Amino acid sequence: MSPSSTDEARYSGNRDDGERHGNPDEHHAWAHAEAMMEQARAMMREAETAMETWKVGKEMNRVYCKHRGISETDAEIRWAATATAKNAISANNFYVTLAQMYYGAASASYSRALYLRSRDAARI
């Protein structure tokens, strides 16, 4: 069960939804924002995994090169030229960019929900 699915009760009407959300549009905007936040978190986890792959590979390469008498500078140059290093950095950049997109979408949905709430409050 994902972390956001445990929050579904808060937004599904199992609680007094009249106090939490003024109307279905606000509820939908809020739920959409929460879904986008979960996607962004998932993308950041992927980015962290890619960065960890890069760090571990770099350290393993450094130890290997040190054992063979190759300087640390040359070891870094050799590591940066490997496909594994390039793939890890590319994956990290890709997932961070996706996370930024999802965070931006969540921000827009939160803003819409707040706008709908304030619009309804002004009517009262």
N, C-alpha and C positions, 0 to 999 in steps of 0.2 A: 504494500500500500504506500503510495507516494505521500510526502509530507503535506501536499496541498489537499489530497483526498481526505485527510483527517479533519480538514477545515470545512469540508463540504456541509456539515451540519450547521455551521454558522451561517451559510449562505443559501441553504436549500429550503428554508422555511420551517425547520424543526424547532427553531427558537422563535421568539417573537419578532418576526421579520419586519413588522410594521415599524418598529423602533429603529432597526438597523438600516433598512432601505425604504425610501419613501415610495418607490414605484418599480415596476418590473424593468424599466430601462436602466435605472440606476443599479439594480441588482445584476443585470446582464453585464454592464460596464465593469462593475467591481469583480465579478467572476472571471471576465475576460482578462482583466489586469492580473489577477492571481494566477491564471493559467500561463500568461506570458512570463511572469516572475519565475514560475517553476521551470519553464523552458530555459530561461536565462541562467538559472542556477545549474541546470543540467549541462548547458554549454560550458559554463565555467569549470565544472568538474572535469569535463573532457579536456579543456585547455590545461588544467592543472596536471592531468595524467600525461599529456604530451610533454609538458615542461619537465615533469619528473623523469620521463623517458630520456629526455635530452641530458638532464643532469647526471643521471646514473650512467648513461653511455659515455659521457665526457670523463667522468671519474674512472670508469673501467679502462678507458683508453689511456688516461694519464698513467694509471698504475702499470698497464701493459707496456707502455713506452718507457717508463722509468726502469722497469725490469730489463728492458732491452738496451738501456743506455741512451735513449733519445730524450732530448731536452723537453721541458714542459712547454716551451713555446712551439716547438715543432709538433709536439703531441696535440696541442690545441689546433694548429693548422691542419694536421691530418684529420682530427675529429670533425672539424668544420666542413671538410671536403667530402665526408661520407654521406651516403644516401640516408642513413638512419638519422643523422643530425639534421639534414635538410628537411626530411619528412616531419620530424618532431617539431621543428620551428614553424614549418608551414601549417601543420595541424594546430599548433598553439595559436598562431595568428588568425587562422580561419575560425576557430571556436570562440576566441575573444571577440572577433567582429560579429559573429552571430549573437553572442551574449549581449553586446551593445545594442544590436537591433532589437532584441527581445526586451531589454530594459527600457528602451525608448518607447516601444509599443505599450508596455505596461504603464509607463508614465503617462502616456496619452490617455489610456483607458481610466487610470485613476483620476486624472484631471476631468475627464468626461463625467465620471461618477460624482465627483465633488460639485461640478457645475450643475448636474441634474438635482443634486441634493439642495444646493443653494437656491436654484430656481424654484423648487417646490416650497422651500422655506419662505421665499419672498411672496409666494401666493397666499400664504396663510395669514 
